[in-house]
Amino acid sequence: MIRFRSTSKPIWRKTWLRLLLLSGSTIGLVIFATLRLPSEWVTTVKGLATSAAAAVGGIKESEVFSQGPTKEGPAKPEEQLRQLSPDGVIEPYIGLTQTSYDLTQSLLQKEQAAMNYHTAINLAQQALSLRSQGNSLELRQQEKDLWQDVVRTLGAIHYDSPEYPQAQAKLEEYGAIAMVVNSRINQEKSTFLMPIAAKQANPNDVRISLCQLGTDECRSFNGNVPPASVASLVKLPLAIALMHQVTSGKASLDEQIYIDPSNFTENAQGSKIFVDKTYTLREVMVRMITESNNIATNQLIDYMGYDAINAALKAEGFTTTSVGHKLVGSSTYPQNMGTGRNVSTADELTQMMMRIYSFTKAGDEEILDALVGQYDLDFGYQALVKEKPDIFWIGEKTGQNSSVIGSTLAFKVGEERYAMTVTIDQSGDQGRLRQIIRDVALHILEHGPLDQQTSAPKVAQSL
């Protein structure tokens, strides 16, 4: 037998091991390990050897296993295979492989984090350098895209990475810059709303907010300024707050609730919720929207409570909107009227519509069904019905009292869907409200979807 001078071991053992490892022979590996292990480490491995034998040659179980050592003495090497434990041979290899994999992944993760951080810093420098090249809308749009890439790249850095703390600090800094840049772009793109708001009277009384579903494209004219009153538009935030309670397990739409006589006030003709009756929570919510039902609204306020309502709205991301009092019909005030204010903005009402029509949260379809079934069709529906088939009304919530008239609605232009809120302070002019809604929709029809409009129209630029 050939031997290397550097070792007293026969060379065939090492060569055989290499061949076995390369060939993936489980039986061969077990046999080789058996020859090297003390006999006291060896136990029965019937399941392992059976499956291995079956895989390589279909050997019968009776041919592979015996009952152990014979009376003649210790088991022979070929019999040790029948007694070998996988715990002593296989598992160390598995553990070593897993450890190697984990270390490799950790190293790759750290390398990727470092690469992401440096990439984000470079993108931020590119975004800042664009400001020295001019102030055109096209350059601002390029800057916005770069800042979005920066925020996305920093956000992908894993919390276990050394760069994570500084990445989070930069994420806060650059995220604020990205929001400012986006706001300025939207303001510049929103200039077409000014002549629409000023068409018939003082534009300062008008609030307009418009967004395209499925995009981050929004346009606003005084959209972040609360109107003089929210009127019945407050019923949309109340529905949002109720569905928050339902999806968090604090309420059930199938629950029966009693309509307390203390919540009576005048309703629109044809309303179906009456005091001293019991209805499911679902019906109360739906009729609050479809009928603009004031009694249903007041009962829901009592059911949830002001604190829970406003906490739910904050939890849903609507930080400006709040509910502080019940609703009054023609003259009758409900008991426990409340001492706060009902506040919202066109921007937040539009975001609520965007969320509902995008099915962002569980239960949004419940509110959407009510919006589609709106009984009051005098505002948005009347404004757009004559523009079919180019423009379709698809849902709405209206509001009107002595301080404001308004509507928050959803509509479709071509293949794209939009949400819009329009309010006019100190006005009951339905014609003007309809004209604003129609003009905004026609602008989209003429100039294309918001995410394809790259510059302000000439008439707005001249203003």
Residue pairs with C-beta under 8 A, 6 or more apart in sequence:
1 10
1 12
2 10
2 11
3 9
3 10
3 11
4 11
13 32
16 28
16 32
17 32
19 28
20 28
20 29
20 32
21 29
25 56
26 48
26 52
26 55
26 56
27 49
27 52
27 53
27 56
27 81
29 89
30 45
30 48
30 49
30 52
30 81
30 84
30 89
31 77
31 78
31 81
33 84
33 88
33 89
34 42
34 77
34 80
34 81
34 84
35 77
35 80
37 84
37 88
37 89
39 74
39 75
39 80
41 85
41 88
42 80
42 83
42 84
42 85
42 88
43 83
43 84
43 85
44 65
44 68
44 82
44 83
44 85
45 82
45 83
45 84
45 85
45 86
46 61
46 65
48 84
48 86
48 90
49 64
49 65
49 81
49 82
49 84
50 61
50 64
50 65
53 59
53 63
53 64
64 81
64 82
65 82
66 79
66 82
68 75
68 82
68 83
69 75
69 79
75 82
75 83
106 160
109 158
109 160
109 161
110 161
110 162
113 157
113 158
113 161
113 162
113 163
113 164
113 167
114 161
114 162
114 163
116 153
116 154
116 156
116 157
116 163
116 167
117 154
117 157
117 163
117 166
117 167
119 153
120 149
120 150
120 153
120 154
120 167
120 170
120 174
121 170
123 146
123 149
123 150
123 153
124 146
124 147
124 150
124 170
124 174
126 146
127 143
127 146
127 147
127 150
127 177
130 139
130 142
130 143
130 146
131 139
131 143
133 139
137 185
137 188
137 189
137 454
137 455
137 456
138 454
138 455
140 181
140 184
140 185
140 188
141 185
141 454
143 181
144 178
144 181
144 182
144 185
147 174
147 177
147 178
147 181
147 182
148 178
150 174
150 178
151 171
151 174
151 175
151 178
154 167
154 168
154 170
154 171
154 174
155 171
157 163
157 164
157 167
158 164
161 167
182 216
186 217
186 218
186 219
186 220
187 220
188 456
189 219
189 450
189 453
189 456
190 219
190 220
190 221
191 456
191 457
191 460
191 461
191 463
192 219
192 443
192 447
192 456
192 457
192 459
192 460
193 208
193 210
193 219
193 220
193 221
193 440
194 203
194 221
194 460
194 463
195 459
195 460
195 463
196 208
196 221
196 436
196 439
196 440
196 443
197 203
197 206
197 208
197 221
197 222
197 436
199 435
199 436
199 439
200 429
200 432
200 435
201 427
201 429
201 432
203 221
204 222
205 424
205 425
205 426
205 427
206 221
206 222
206 422
206 423
206 424
206 425
206 436
207 221
207 222
207 223
207 225
207 227
207 345
207 346
207 406
207 421
207 422
207 423
207 424
207 425
208 219
208 220
208 221
208 222
208 223
208 346
208 420
208 421
208 422
208 436
208 440
209 218
209 219
209 220
209 221
209 223
209 345
209 346
209 347
209 349
209 350
209 420
209 421
210 218
210 219
210 220
210 350
210 418
210 419
210 420
210 440
210 450
211 217
211 218
211 219
211 350
211 351
211 354
211 418
211 419
211 420
211 450
212 218
212 416
212 417
212 418
212 449
212 450
212 451
213 354
213 357
213 358
213 410
213 416
213 417
213 418
213 419
214 358
214 416
214 417
215 449
215 450
215 451
217 449
217 450
217 451
218 347
218 350
218 450
219 450
220 346
220 347
222 346
223 345
223 346
223 347
223 350
223 421
224 320
224 345
224 346
224 347
225 345
226 320
226 343
226 344
226 345
227 345
227 346
227 403
227 404
227 406
227 423
227 425
228 403
228 404
228 425
228 426
229 342
229 401
229 403
229 404
230 342
230 343
230 344
230 399
230 404
231 399
231 400
231 401
231 403
231 404
231 405
231 406
232 292
232 294
232 297
232 327
232 397
232 398
232 399
232 400
232 401
233 344
233 349
233 397
233 398
233 399
233 406
233 407
233 408
233 421
233 423
234 297
234 323
234 327
234 342
234 344
234 399
235 288
235 289
235 292
235 297
235 397
235 399
236 289
236 349
236 352
236 353
236 367
236 397
236 408
237 309
237 313
237 318
237 321
237 323
237 344
237 349
237 352
238 288
238 297
238 300
238 301
238 309
238 323
239 285
239 288
239 289
239 367
239 370
240 312
240 313
240 316
240 318
240 352
240 355
240 356
240 367
241 304
241 308
241 309
241 310
241 312
241 313
241 316
241 323
242 251
242 281
242 285
242 300
242 304
243 361
243 362
243 363
243 364
243 366
243 367
244 312
244 313
244 315
244 316
245 251
245 304
245 308
245 312
246 252
246 253
246 281
246 363
247 361
247 362
247 363
250 308
251 281
251 303
251 304
252 281
253 280
253 281
253 282
253 285
253 366
254 280
254 281
254 282
255 280
255 281
256 278
256 279
256 280
256 281
257 278
257 279
257 280
257 281
257 284
257 299
257 303
258 276
258 277
258 278
259 273
259 274
259 275
259 276
259 277
259 278
259 279
259 284
259 295
259 296
259 299
260 275
260 276
260 299
260 302
261 275
261 276
262 334
262 335
262 336
263 275
263 295
263 298
263 299
263 302
263 326
263 334
263 335
264 275
264 295
264 332
264 334
265 294
265 295
265 298
265 326
265 327
265 328
265 329
265 332
265 333
265 334
266 294
266 329
266 330
266 331
266 332
267 273
267 291
267 293
267 294
267 295
267 329
268 291
268 292
268 293
268 375
268 376
270 291
270 375
271 287
271 291
271 293
271 295
272 287
272 291
272 293
273 279
273 283
273 284
273 287
273 291
273 293
273 295
273 296
273 299
274 295
275 295
281 303
282 366
284 296
284 299
284 300
285 296
285 300
285 366
285 367
285 370
286 366
286 369
286 370
286 373
287 293
287 296
288 296
288 297
288 300
288 370
289 367
289 370
289 371
289 373
289 374
289 397
290 370
290 373
290 374
290 375
291 375
292 375
292 376
292 397
292 398
292 399
294 327
294 328
294 329
297 326
297 327
298 326
298 327
298 334
301 309
301 323
301 326
301 338
302 336
304 312
306 323
306 324
306 338
306 340
309 323
310 322
310 323
313 321
313 322
313 323
316 361
317 351
318 344
318 348
318 351
318 352
320 343
320 344
320 345
320 347
320 348
321 343
321 344
321 345
321 348
321 349
322 340
322 341
322 342
322 343
322 344
323 340
323 342
324 338
324 339
324 340
324 341
324 342
324 343
325 337
325 338
325 339
325 340
325 341
325 342
326 334
326 336
326 337
326 338
327 334
328 334
328 337
346 406
346 408
346 421
346 422
346 423
347 421
349 408
349 421
350 408
350 419
350 420
350 421
352 408
353 371
353 395
353 408
353 409
353 410
353 419
353 420
353 421
354 419
355 361
355 364
356 364
356 367
356 368
356 371
357 364
357 368
357 394
357 395
357 410
357 417
357 419
358 364
359 365
359 368
368 395
371 395
371 396
371 397
371 410
372 394
372 395
374 381
374 395
374 396
374 397
374 398
376 396
376 398
377 396
378 398
378 430
379 396
379 398
379 405
379 407
379 409
379 430
379 433
379 434
379 437
380 393
380 396
380 398
380 407
380 409
380 411
380 434
380 437
381 393
381 396
382 434
383 393
383 433
383 434
383 435
383 437
383 438
383 441
384 391
384 392
384 393
384 411
384 437
384 438
384 441
385 393
387 438
387 441
387 442
387 445
390 413
390 414
390 445
391 411
391 412
391 413
391 441
391 442
391 445
392 411
392 412
393 409
393 410
393 411
394 410
394 411
394 412
394 417
395 409
395 410
396 407
396 408
396 409
396 410
397 407
397 408
397 409
398 406
398 407
399 405
399 406
399 407
399 423
400 406
400 428
402 428
403 425
403 426
404 423
404 424
404 425
404 426
404 427
405 423
405 424
405 427
405 428
405 429
405 430
405 433
406 421
406 422
406 423
406 424
406 433
407 421
407 422
407 423
407 433
407 437
408 419
408 420
408 421
409 419
409 420
409 421
409 437
410 417
410 418
410 419
410 420
411 417
411 418
411 420
411 441
412 418
413 441
413 444
413 445
413 449
414 445
414 449
416 444
416 449
418 441
418 444
418 450
420 437
420 440
420 441
422 433
422 436
422 437
422 440
424 432
424 433
424 436
427 433
443 457
444 450
447 453
447 457
